[in-house]
């Protein structure tokens, strides 16, 4: 058995025992098509980041803080880049149904949630964490 990831042991009983289980056919659809949807949204996210970085660069000369170009803006950009890289790295292992892909998505989720907390996006932290981990733990069994 593979060693548990950070907080996995603590989150597992919550999302596998206290939340309703997905039917097996739903899990199968998520595992079969999820990597492709993730790839599409990652590419769209990269395009969005390039746009944000371009606008952020233009805003620096015009007073970046007025445009939201302060610490949180750049911190959010950096975290988004890291999570998108993790998503892209996870594509091939997820498609091959390897646990390494699931692990990368798990870490991307943790990084994203820490970012939400630091940026004081509490609703994003709560709702994103609940839904994201629920889905992740429901499909974990499909990855070996």
C-alpha positions in Angstrom: 0.0 0.0 0.0 1.2 3.4 -0.9 2.0 5.8 1.9 -0.6 8.5 2.6 -0.1 12.1 1.4 -0.2 15.1 3.7 -3.6 15.3 5.4 -4.9 12.3 3.3 -5.4 10.1 6.4 -7.4 12.9 8.1 -9.5 13.8 5.1 -10.3 10.2 4.0 -12.9 9.3 6.6 -14.7 12.6 6.1 -15.1 12.3 2.3 -15.5 8.6 2.1 -17.8 8.0 5.1 -19.6 11.2 5.9 -20.4 12.3 2.3 -22.6 10.2 -0.1 -20.7 7.8 -2.4 -20.9 8.3 -6.1 -22.4 5.4 -8.2 -19.7 3.4 -9.9 -20.8 4.5 -13.4 -20.4 8.2 -12.3 -16.9 7.4 -11.0 -16.1 5.7 -14.3 -17.2 8.7 -16.4 -15.2 11.1 -14.2 -12.1 8.9 -14.5 -12.5 8.3 -18.2 -13.3 11.9 -19.3 -11.9 14.0 -16.4 -8.3 14.1 -17.6 -9.4 15.5 -21.0 -11.6 18.2 -19.4 -8.8 19.1 -17.0 -6.4 19.4 -20.0 -8.9 21.7 -21.9 -9.5 23.9 -18.8 -5.7 24.0 -18.0 -5.0 25.3 -21.5 -7.8 27.9 -21.2 -6.3 28.8 -17.8 -2.9 29.4 -19.3 -4.5 31.7 -21.9 -6.2 33.5 -19.1 -3.0 33.8 -17.2 -1.1 35.2 -20.2 -3.9 37.8 -20.5 -3.8 38.6 -16.8 0.0 38.9 -16.9 -0.2 41.2 -19.9 -2.8 43.4 -18.3 -0.9 43.3 -15.0 2.3 44.4 -16.9 0.4 47.3 -18.4 -1.1 48.2 -15.1 2.3 48.5 -13.4 3.0 51.7 -15.3 -0.4 53.1 -14.4 -0.3 52.3 -10.7 -0.6 48.5 -10.2 -2.3 48.7 -6.9 -5.3 50.5 -8.3 -5.7 47.7 -10.8 -5.3 45.0 -8.2 -1.7 44.4 -9.0 -0.5 44.2 -5.4 0.8 41.2 -3.5 -2.5 39.2 -3.9 -2.6 39.7 -7.6 0.9 38.4 -8.2 0.5 35.7 -5.5 -2.6 34.5 -7.2 -0.9 34.4 -10.6 2.0 32.4 -9.2 -0.3 29.9 -7.5 -2.4 29.5 -10.6 0.8 28.8 -12.7 1.9 26.1 -10.2 -1.5 24.4 -10.1 -1.9 24.5 -13.9 1.6 22.9 -14.2 0.5 20.2 -11.7 -2.7 19.6 -13.7 -0.7 19.3 -17.0 1.8 17.0 -15.4 -1.1 14.8 -14.1 -2.7 14.4 -17.5 -0.8 11.3 -18.7 -0.8 9.4 -15.4 -4.5 10.1 -14.9 -5.2 8.9 -18.4 -3.3 5.7 -17.6 -5.2 5.5 -14.3 -2.0 5.7 -12.2 -2.1 6.9 -8.6 0.7 9.4 -9.4 -1.8 11.4 -11.4 -4.3 11.5 -8.6 -1.5 12.5 -6.2 -0.6 15.5 -8.4 -4.3 16.6 -8.5 -4.5 16.2 -4.7 -1.4 18.5 -4.2 -2.8 21.0 -6.7 -6.0 21.1 -4.6 -4.1 21.6 -1.4 -2.0 24.4 -2.9 -5.1 26.1 -4.3 -6.9 25.9 -0.9 -3.9 27.4 0.9 -3.9 30.2 -1.7 -7.6 30.8 -1.0 -6.9 31.1 2.7 -4.0 33.4 2.3 -6.0 35.6 0.0 -8.9 35.5 2.5 -11.3 33.9 0.0 -13.1 32.0 2.7 -16.1 30.9 0.6 -13.8 29.6 -2.2 -11.8 27.7 0.4 -14.9 26.1 2.0 -16.9 25.3 -1.1 -13.9 24.5 -3.3 -12.4 22.2 -0.7 -15.6 20.4 0.1 -16.5 19.7 -3.6 -13.0 19.1 -4.8 -12.0 16.7 -2.1 -15.3 14.9 -2.3 -14.8 14.2 -6.0 -11.1 13.4 -5.5 -11.7 10.8 -2.8 -14.6 9.3 -4.6 -12.5 8.5 -7.7 -9.3 7.6 -5.8 -10.0 3.9 -5.9 -9.9 3.9 -9.7 -6.2 4.8 -9.7 -3.6 2.2 -8.9 
